[in-house]
Amino acid sequence: MVKINHTKSMVNFFKKHFIAWIYLILGCALMAFSTNQFLLPNQLSTGGFSGLATILYYLFKIDMGVSTIVLNIPFLVFAYIKIGKKFIIKAISGTLFLSLFLSLFQRFESLTTDRFLACIYGSIVMGIGSALVFKAEASTGGSDLITSIVRSYRPEIKSSTVVVMIDTIIVVLNVLFFKTIEVGLYSAIAIYIMGKVIDIVFEGINFAKIMFIVSDKYEEISHVISKEGKRGVTALYGKGMYTGIEKNILLCVTSRGEVARIRKIVEKIDPHVFLIISNAREVFGKGFKEK
């Protein structure tokens, strides 16, 4: 039995790491594809070292893959000294894969020279690629590498604050170099869209709703929701601090499409019900997404 459990653990371990490497490679490929096919030909940037690499490309015609590695080297060395080997292995791998794919896709002609289309589609593809890299718990250097170094000294500083500051500086440099405000405006839109796409891919799109139901008729409501709404209901202990009255509060997690029907059921039983409906980013388990 011990041997079987050990074997299963080893299989799960290798499976987990295999999937992580697939995420990392695919993510880097998508990021490079987005940069070369949409962003770079239109002087756009989503921040990070790719923005600096864009300037170097137009200024000195330096291959983006090469400049990306060169820009990251001092920060990778510093991160190795400060943060440690475990983090740096995936950071180096991510940087190398990204640089390799940047050099590869640079050989192909861009898909569009329309800045608006490049901004939209480039940021979407970049967001998907970045999310996959995050899922692999890796890094492609640049902003997130600097963020990790900063937070090793000042852990109270938010990662988002550091990333926004770095990306803002790099976008401003792009505007100054290309001498057009459109570059900054489109890049700002691209950064915003990329962030939203990362949220969707990384956290999932299986949004659900949480319903808190406060009513004296909680038993009847829970029975009808379970029977007609086909949803489980959990009773939580509650006490009104002003009135001192104790009562059960019903908790029901449901899909967005079922909210209106369950609300109608609840309000029909108790027109004076106190109802709170909020968002749940993801829900795992029976009736929802399985782990």
Secondary structure, 3 states (H helix, E strand, C coil): CHHHHHHHHHHHHHHHHHHHHHHHHHHHHHHHHHHHHHHHHHCCCCCHHHHHHHHHHHHHCCCHHHHHHHHHHHHHHHHHHHCCHHHHHHHHHHHHHHHHHHHHHCCCCCCCCCHHHHHHHHHHHHHHHHHHHHHCCCCCCCHHHHHHHHHHHCCCCCHHHHHHHHHHHHHHHHHHHHCCHHHHHHHHHHHHHHHHHHHHHHHCCCCEEEEEEECCCHHHHHHHHHHHHCCCCEEEEEECCCCCCEEEEEEEEEEHHHHHHHHHHHHHHCCCCEEEEEEECCCECCCCECC
